[in-house]
Amino acid sequence: MKGETMEDYIMFADGFLEETEKEFIYRFDERKMSSSSALEGLQTDLSKHKNGYACIDAYIDEYKMATLVYQKPDDKVIPLATYKKKKKKNNFLKEIALTACKSIAEQYQEKGYFVLPVPENFLVDANNELKFIYQANQQMPRTGFGFSQIEEHTKRLLLYILSDIPFDILISQKIIETTDDFLMQIAKANSFDDLIILLETNISDSQPMLKEKRQLEKVSVPRHKESFSKPLKYSFKLLGVVLSAVVITFAIAFFVFSKPSVNEYKDKINQQEIKITELQKENEKLAKEKASYKKEIDKNEKEMNNTIEQLKAALAQNKSLKEFIEKQGGKL
């Protein structure tokens, strides 16, 4: 299927999304794939997922464009952004957020796929069911999103669904100001499991809760969880080793000034020396680990900044392309 009868097309991810009567067709430059085998096996895997449109064809066309053809449902669907404007009831949006989170987590954790976590990739049908179009493997383009940072990118999508914050603001800014407790919990969650539990608990809790007035808090836009959790963990552990050494030093002083017998004194000194030696080795080991994780933090920080710059450039490119298409009389 080539989808030659074009009814509508938009700038989408790293290429164009064309909508025909029965298909969604996504095309992007084949050079954006790191492997020519990236398209193999997409049809079978995508068609098995209930929240993803079935990929019925994947090939390189005569213009060197990677082409993915998705079967379009018979039911009418609307973009997530349009649905969000129409559905002001919070519970509807929380259900949508939960479905998005579960869908992204399932594909990533069980099959190793990256469901592109941008609003344009999601549609909602007449039954309030959320569907996604495009997901990538390691060799396919992801609009600058890091494959290993899928949880952090998912949080951005959830914050977009559950708030009035524009998605481009969530992408471009590292700090978002909010007084909403629930949004802060979403932003600070450490895993997909935490996010799903938060959403499910909030949806099931139908009892109104009195919330204390809080001063405006600054919430960090989601970052790679390993960048902070592991170094912090080892920093505290390192501090614990130092404190233990101090305690042992005082213990030695106690033994000296209490004037125990010579043999008893020697035994206790030997025991303490053994413990101090072990702690010194542990201290050196943890210091090396801390230095290693600092390098990881710097690397993730650089990757995050690169992602933000790429996405800013993509937004500017989208704007220019839309203006060009409008001048040409194309549909958007």
LINBELFEN-V815762 format. One record per pair of residues at least 24 apart in sequence whose C-alpha atoms are under 10 Angstrom apart, sorted by the first residue. I is the first residue (numbers start at 1). GAP is how many residues later the second one is. If there is no record, write none. Layout:
BEGIN
((I;GAP) (I;GAP))
END
This chain:
BEGIN
((1;24) (1;55) (1;56) (1;57) (1;67) (1;68) (2;55) (2;57) (2;59) (2;65) (2;66) (2;67) (3;66) (6;325) (7;323) (7;324) (8;322) (8;323) (8;324) (9;316) (9;321) (9;322) (9;323) (10;110) (10;308) (10;311) (10;312) (10;315) (10;320) (10;321) (10;322) (11;109) (11;303) (11;306) (11;307) (11;308) (11;310) (11;311) (11;314) (11;321) (12;106) (12;108) (12;109) (12;122) (12;131) (12;306) (13;103) (13;105) (13;107) (13;108) (13;121) (13;128) (13;129) (13;130) (13;131) (13;298) (13;301) (13;305) (14;127) (14;128) (14;129) (14;130) (14;300) (14;304) (15;50) (15;51) (15;52) (15;126) (15;128) (15;303) (16;51) (17;50) (17;51) (17;52) (17;103) (17;104) (17;116) (17;117) (18;51) (19;50) (19;51) (19;53) (20;52) (21;50) (21;51) (21;52) (21;53) (22;48) (22;49) (22;50) (22;51) (22;52) (23;30) (23;31) (23;32) (23;33) (23;46) (23;47) (23;48) (23;49) (23;50) (24;29) (24;31) (24;44) (24;45) (24;46) (24;47) (24;48) (24;49) (24;109) (24;110) (25;30) (25;32) (25;33) (25;42) (25;43) (25;44) (25;45) (25;46) (25;47) (25;108) (26;32) (26;39) (26;40) (26;41) (26;42) (26;43) (26;44) (26;107) (26;108) (27;31) (27;32) (27;33) (27;34) (27;37) (27;38) (27;39) (27;40) (27;41) (27;42) (28;32) (28;36) (28;37) (28;38) (28;39) (28;40) (28;113) (29;31) (29;34) (29;35) (29;36) (29;37) (29;38) (29;112) (30;29) (30;30) (30;31) (30;33) (30;34) (30;35) (30;36) (30;37) (30;110) (30;111) (31;33) (31;34) (31;35) (31;109) (31;110) (32;33) (32;34) (32;107) (32;108) (32;109) (32;110) (32;111) (33;33) (33;104) (33;105) (33;106) (33;107) (33;108) (33;109) (34;104) (34;105) (34;106) (34;107) (35;103) (35;104) (35;105) (36;24) (36;30) (36;103) (36;104) (37;102) (37;103) (38;28) (38;98) (38;99) (38;100) (38;101) (38;102) (39;27) (39;28) (39;29) (39;97) (39;98) (39;100) (39;101) (42;26) (42;93) (42;94) (42;95) (43;25) (43;26) (43;27) (45;62) (45;66) (45;68) (46;24) (46;61) (46;67) (46;87) (46;88) (46;89) (47;24) (49;54) (49;57) (49;58) (49;82) (49;83) (50;53) (50;80) (50;81) (50;82) (51;48) (51;49) (51;51) (51;52) (51;53) (51;71) (51;72) (51;78) (51;79) (51;80) (51;81) (51;82) (52;51) (52;55) (52;63) (52;70) (52;78) (52;79) (52;80) (52;81) (52;82) (52;83) (53;78) (53;79) (53;80) (53;81) (54;78) (54;79) (54;80) (55;78) (55;79) (66;74) (68;65) (68;66) (69;64) (70;63) (70;64) (71;62) (72;61) (73;52) (74;51) (75;50) (75;51) (75;52) (76;47) (76;48) (76;49) (76;50) (76;51) (77;45) (77;46) (77;47) (77;48) (77;49) (77;50) (77;51) (77;52) (77;53) (77;54) (78;44) (78;45) (78;46) (78;47) (78;48) (78;52) (79;40) (79;41) (79;42) (79;43) (79;44) (79;45) (79;46) (79;51) (79;52) (80;38) (80;39) (80;40) (80;41) (80;42) (80;43) (80;44) (80;45) (80;50) (80;51) (80;52) (80;81) (81;38) (81;39) (81;41) (81;42) (81;43) (81;79) (81;80) (82;37) (82;41) (82;42) (83;40) (83;41) (83;42) (83;45) (83;78) (84;40) (84;76) (84;77) (84;78) (84;79) (84;80) (85;79) (87;41) (90;71) (90;72) (90;73) (90;113) (91;71) (91;111) (91;112) (91;113) (91;115) (92;36) (92;70) (92;111) (93;35) (93;65) (93;68) (93;69) (93;70) (94;64) (94;67) (94;68) (94;105) (94;106) (94;108) (94;109) (95;33) (95;34) (95;35) (95;104) (95;105) (95;108) (96;28) (96;32) (96;33) (96;34) (96;35) (96;62) (96;65) (96;66) (97;33) (97;57) (97;58) (97;60) (97;61) (97;62) (97;63) (97;64) (97;65) (97;98) (97;99) (97;102) (98;32) (98;60) (98;97) (98;98) (98;99) (98;100) (98;101) (98;102) (98;105) (99;30) (99;31) (99;32) (99;97) (99;100) (100;30) (100;31) (100;32) (100;54) (100;57) (100;58) (100;61) (100;96) (101;50) (101;53) (101;54) (101;56) (101;57) (101;91) (101;92) (101;94) (101;95) (101;98) (102;90) (102;91) (102;93) (102;94) (103;27) (103;28) (103;29) (104;28) (104;31) (104;46) (104;47) (104;50) (104;88) (105;45) (105;46) (105;49) (105;86) (105;87) (105;88) (105;91) (106;86) (107;28) (107;29) (108;27) (108;28) (108;29) (108;39) (108;40) (108;42) (108;43) (109;83) (111;26) (112;24) (112;25) (112;26) (112;35) (113;24) (113;25) (113;27) (113;34) (113;37) (114;24) (114;26) (114;27) (114;28) (114;31) (114;32) (114;33) (114;34) (114;35) (114;36) (115;27) (115;32) (115;35) (115;39) (116;25) (116;26) (116;27) (116;29) (116;31) (116;34) (116;37) (116;38) (116;41) (117;25) (117;28) (117;33) (117;34) (117;35) (117;36) (117;37) (117;38) (117;39) (117;40) (117;41) (118;25) (118;35) (118;36) (118;38) (118;39) (118;40) (118;42) (118;49) (118;50) (119;38) (119;39) (119;41) (119;42) (119;48) (143;164) (143;167) (143;168) (143;171) (144;159) (144;160) (144;162) (144;163) (144;164) (144;165) (144;166) (144;167) (144;170) (145;158) (145;159) (145;161) (145;162) (145;163) (145;165) (145;166) (146;78) (146;154) (146;157) (146;158) (146;160) (146;161) (148;76) (148;152) (149;73) (149;74) (149;75) (149;76) (149;77) (149;151) (149;154) (149;155) (150;42) (150;73) (150;74) (151;38) (151;39) (151;40) (151;41) (151;44) (151;71) (151;72) (151;73) (151;74) (152;35) (152;36) (152;37) (152;38) (152;39) (152;40) (152;69) (152;70) (152;71) (152;72) (152;73) (153;68) (153;69) (153;70) (153;71) (154;38) (154;41) (154;68) (155;28) (155;31) (155;32) (155;33) (155;34) (155;36) (155;37) (155;40) (155;66) (155;67) (155;68) (156;30) (156;31) (156;65) (156;66) (156;67) (158;25) (158;28) (158;29) (158;37) (158;41) (159;24) (159;25) (159;27) (159;28) (159;62) (159;63) (162;24) (168;140) (168;143) (168;144) (168;147) (170;51) (170;52) (170;138) (171;50) (171;51) (171;136) (171;137) (171;138) (171;140) (171;141) (172;49) (172;133) (172;135) (172;136) (172;137) (172;139) (172;140) (173;47) (173;48) (173;135) (174;45) (174;46) (174;47) (174;48) (174;49) (174;130) (174;131) (174;134) (175;43) (175;44) (175;45) (175;46) (175;47) (176;41) (176;42) (176;43) (176;44) (176;45) (177;39) (177;40) (177;41) (177;42) (177;43) (177;44) (178;37) (178;38) (178;39) (178;40) (178;41) (179;34) (179;35) (179;36) (179;37) (179;38) (179;39) (179;40) (180;31) (180;34) (180;36) (180;37) (181;30) (181;31) (181;33) (181;36) (183;36) (184;33) (184;34) (184;35) (184;36) (184;37) (185;34) (186;35) (186;36) (187;32) (187;33) (187;34) (187;35) (187;36) (188;31) (188;32) (188;33) (188;34) (188;35) (188;37) (189;33) (189;36) (190;32) (190;33) (190;34) (190;35) (190;36) (190;39) (191;34) (223;77) (223;78) (223;81) (224;73) (224;76) (224;77) (224;80) (226;67) (226;70) (226;71) (226;74) (227;66) (227;67) (227;68) (227;69) (227;70) (227;71) (227;72) (227;73) (227;74) (228;65) (228;66) (228;68) (228;69) (230;59) (230;60) (230;63) (230;64) (231;58) (231;59) (231;60) (231;61) (231;62) (231;63) (231;65) (231;66) (232;58) (232;61) (233;57) (234;52) (234;53) (234;55) (234;56) (234;59) (235;51) (235;52) (235;54) (235;55) (237;45) (237;46) (237;49) (238;44) (238;45) (238;46) (238;47) (238;48) (238;49) (238;52) (239;44) (240;43) (241;35) (241;38) (241;39) (241;41) (241;42) (241;45) (242;37) (242;38) (242;41) (244;31) (244;32) (244;35) (245;27) (245;30) (245;31) (245;32) (245;34) (245;35) (248;24) (248;25) (248;27) (248;28) (249;27))
END
